[in-house]
Amino acid sequence: MTQILCQHALNDGTAIDYAGVGQEVWRRLSTASSSAAWSFYRDNIEEEFHGTRGRASASPTSTANRSALDALFQTPSAHDDEA
């Protein structure tokens, strides 16, 4: 059985990592409606797995993707108008 590291990022920038979450639990969480997801998380992840608190951080891939999107949608500079 494949196990997943589930990271729950909080608004204050901290995160809780839950190791060993199975694919079925993750699938059910990720497909739950937004109104049911919090309840599912509390009942099936928070209560069943040991969480390790840390800091939420962006992966290098997501940071690179964000930079590419920012470059794509940047406001044209004055030099662009002269062409």
C-alpha positions as CSV (number, residue, x, y, z in Angstrom):
1,M,0.0,0.0,0.0
2,T,1.3,3.4,-1.0
3,Q,1.4,5.9,1.9
4,I,1.4,9.7,1.5
5,L,2.7,12.6,3.5
6,C,-0.3,14.9,4.0
7,Q,0.5,18.5,4.9
8,H,-2.1,20.7,6.4
9,A,-1.1,24.4,6.0
10,L,-2.6,26.9,8.5
11,N,-3.3,30.6,7.9
12,D,-0.5,31.6,10.2
13,G,2.2,30.0,8.0
14,T,2.6,26.9,10.2
15,A,1.9,23.4,8.9
16,I,1.1,20.0,10.3
17,D,2.6,17.0,8.5
18,Y,0.8,13.6,8.8
19,A,3.0,10.7,7.6
20,G,1.6,7.4,6.5
21,V,-1.8,8.6,5.2
22,G,-3.0,5.9,2.8
23,Q,-4.0,6.6,-0.8
24,E,-7.7,5.8,0.0
25,V,-7.8,8.3,2.9
26,W,-6.1,10.9,0.7
27,R,-8.5,10.2,-2.2
28,R,-11.5,10.6,0.0
29,L,-10.2,13.8,1.5
30,S,-9.3,15.3,-1.9
31,T,-12.6,14.5,-3.4
32,A,-14.8,15.6,-0.5
33,S,-16.9,18.7,-1.0
34,S,-15.5,21.8,0.7
35,S,-18.2,21.6,3.4
36,A,-17.4,18.0,4.2
37,A,-13.6,18.1,3.9
38,W,-12.9,19.8,7.2
39,S,-15.1,17.2,9.1
40,F,-13.4,14.3,7.1
41,Y,-9.9,15.7,8.0
42,R,-10.8,16.0,11.7
43,D,-12.3,12.5,11.9
44,N,-10.0,10.6,9.7
45,I,-6.6,12.3,9.7
46,E,-6.2,14.5,12.7
47,E,-7.6,11.8,15.1
48,E,-5.9,8.8,13.4
49,F,-2.4,10.0,12.6
50,H,0.4,11.7,14.6
51,G,1.1,15.2,13.2
52,T,4.4,16.9,13.3
53,R,4.2,20.7,13.5
54,G,6.5,22.8,11.3
55,R,6.5,25.7,8.8
56,A,4.6,25.6,5.5
57,S,6.9,26.2,2.6
58,A,6.6,26.2,-1.2
59,S,8.4,23.5,-3.1
60,P,11.0,24.6,-5.6
61,T,8.7,23.4,-8.4
62,S,5.8,25.6,-7.2
63,T,8.1,28.6,-6.8
64,A,9.4,28.2,-10.3
65,N,5.8,27.8,-11.6
66,R,4.8,30.9,-9.8
67,S,7.7,32.9,-11.3
68,A,6.8,31.7,-14.8
69,L,3.2,32.8,-14.3
70,D,4.2,36.2,-12.9
71,A,6.5,36.7,-15.9
72,L,3.7,35.7,-18.3
73,F,1.1,38.1,-16.8
74,Q,3.4,41.0,-15.9
75,T,2.4,44.6,-16.8
76,P,4.1,45.7,-20.0
77,S,6.9,48.1,-19.4
78,A,7.5,51.5,-21.1
79,H,10.0,49.8,-23.5
80,D,7.4,47.4,-24.8
81,D,5.3,50.4,-26.0
82,E,8.2,51.8,-28.1
83,A,8.4,48.7,-30.4
